[in-house]
Amino acid sequence: MKQTYKAKLAHMLDNGDKLEFETFVEARGHDDALAQASVRMKAVIGELAGAATLDIDKTKIELGAHRH
């Protein structure tokens, strides 16, 4: 039986940068939800890579932040 999952994925780059993705999927379980979210994340990254500009809808900028 399928259920609605909220999936949050993060890709960590070698330089410490992080790309986060959040989506809702209808899936049969954790593994299915992860697979669907991964496909969606890859599609979104491809779409963004081809865009002339990025529309940023939410920001958080911190002054004096230190890397951990």
SERO-4910 file (N, C-alpha, C, O; in steps of 0.05 Angstrom, whole numbers):
BEGIN
 pado doro    nc1    nc2    nc3   cac1   cac2   cac3    cc1    cc2    cc3    oc1    oc2    oc3
  Met    A     17    -23      0      0      0      0     18     25      0     37     27     15
  Lys    A     11     44    -17     27     69    -19     18     88      3     -5     90     11
  Gln    A     38    103     13     33    124     33     48    149     24     66    148      7
  Thr    A     41    172     35     55    197     28     79    200     47     76    198     71
  Tyr    A    102    205     35    127    209     50    137    237     44    135    247     21
  Lys    A    148    250     64    163    275     60    192    267     60    202    257     80
  Ala    A    205    271     37    233    262     34    251    287     34    246    306     20
  Lys    A    272    285     50    293    306     51    319    294     44    328    275     58
  Leu    A    332    303     23    358    293     14    378    315     16    372    339     12
  Ala    A    403    308     21    425    328     21    449    316      7    456    293     12
  His    A    462    332    -10    487    323    -22    509    341    -12    508    366    -14
  Met    A    529    329      0    552    344     11    575    344     -9    583    323    -19
  Leu    A    585    368    -14    608    371    -32    634    370    -17    634    374      8
  Asp    A    655    365    -30    682    362    -17    690    388     -3    705    387     16
  Asn    A    681    411    -13    689    437     -1    671    445     23    675    466     34
  Gly    A    653    427     30    635    433     53    608    444     46    591    446     63
  Asp    A    604    452     21    578    462     12    558    439     13    565    416     10
  Lys    A    533    447     16    511    427     18    488    435      1    479    458      2
  Leu    A    477    417    -15    454    421    -31    431    404    -19    434    380    -18
  Glu    A    410    417    -10    388    403      2    363    403    -16    359    423    -30
  Phe    A    348    382    -15    324    379    -31    302    366    -14    307    348      1
  Glu    A    278    377    -17    255    367     -1    232    362    -21    226    380    -37
  Thr    A    218    340    -19    196    333    -36    176    314    -22    183    302     -2
  Phe    A    152    313    -33    132    294    -23    129    273    -45    126    279    -68
  Val    A    128    247    -37    124    225    -56    104    205    -45    101    203    -21
  Glu    A     91    192    -64     73    169    -57     89    144    -61     97    138    -84
  Ala    A     95    129    -40    113    107    -42    103     83    -25     87     86     -7
  Arg    A    115     60    -31    108     35    -16    125     32      9    119     15     27
  Gly    A    146     47     12    164     45     35    187     64     32    189     79     13
  His    A    205     63     52    229     81     53    245     79     28    252    100     16
  Asp    A    253     55     20    270     52     -3    257     63    -29    271     76    -45
  Asp    A    231     58    -32    217     69    -55    216     99    -54    219    113    -74
  Ala    A    211    110    -30    210    139    -27    237    152    -33    239    172    -47
  Leu    A    258    139    -24    285    149    -30    291    148    -60    302    167    -71
  Ala    A    284    126    -73    289    124   -101    274    145   -117    285    158   -135
  Gln    A    248    150   -110    233    170   -124    244    198   -119    245    214   -138
  Ala    A    250    204    -94    261    230    -87    288    235   -102    293    257   -110
  Ser    A    304    215   -104    330    217   -117    326    224   -147    340    240   -158
  Val    A    307    211   -160    301    216   -188    292    245   -191    300    259   -209
  Arg    A    274    253   -173    264    281   -174    286    301   -170    288    322   -183
  Met    A    304    296   -150    326    314   -144    344    317   -169    352    339   -176
  Lys    A    351    295   -181    368    295   -205    355    311   -227    368    327   -241
  Ala    A    328    308   -231    314    323   -252    314    353   -246    318    369   -264
  Val    A    310    360   -221    310    388   -213    338    401   -217    340    423   -227
  Ile    A    359    386   -210    386    396   -214    392    401   -244    404    421   -251
  Gly    A    383    382   -260    386    385   -289    371    409   -300    382    424   -317
  Glu    A    347    413   -290    331    436   -298    345    462   -290    346    481   -305
  Leu    A    354    463   -265    368    487   -255    394    492   -270    401    515   -275
  Ala    A    408    471   -277    434    474   -291    429    487   -319    447    502   -328
  Gly    A    406    482   -331    401    494   -357    388    521   -356    384    534   -377
  Ala    A    381    531   -332    367    557   -330    387    580   -332    410    578   -323
  Ala    A    378    601   -344    395    625   -347    399    639   -320    420    650   -315
  Thr    A    378    638   -303    380    650   -276    366    631   -257    350    615   -264
  Leu    A    372    635   -231    358    620   -210    339    638   -196    346    660   -188
  Asp    A    314    628   -192    295    643   -176    298    632   -147    290    609   -142
  Ile    A    308    648   -129    312    640   -101    287    649    -86    281    672    -84
  Asp    A    273    630    -74    248    635    -60    252    638    -30    235    649    -16
  Lys    A    274    628    -19    278    629     10    308    631     14    324    618      1
  Thr    A    316    649     33    344    652     39    349    652     69    331    658     84
  Lys    A    374    647     76    383    649    103    413    656    101    429    638     93
  Ile    A    420    680    108    448    689    107    456    696    135    443    712    149
  Glu    A    479    685    145    488    690    172    515    704    171    534    695    158
  Leu    A    517    726    185    542    741    188    559    728    210    549    721    231
  Gly    A    585    725    204    604    715    224    602    685    229    611    675    249
  Ala    A    590    671    210    587    642    213    614    629    210    631    638    194
  His    A    619    607    223    644    592    222    638    563    212    618    551    219
  Arg    A    656    553    195    654    526    186    660    507    208    678    512    225
  His    A    647    485    209    652    464    230    669    442    219    675    423    233
***
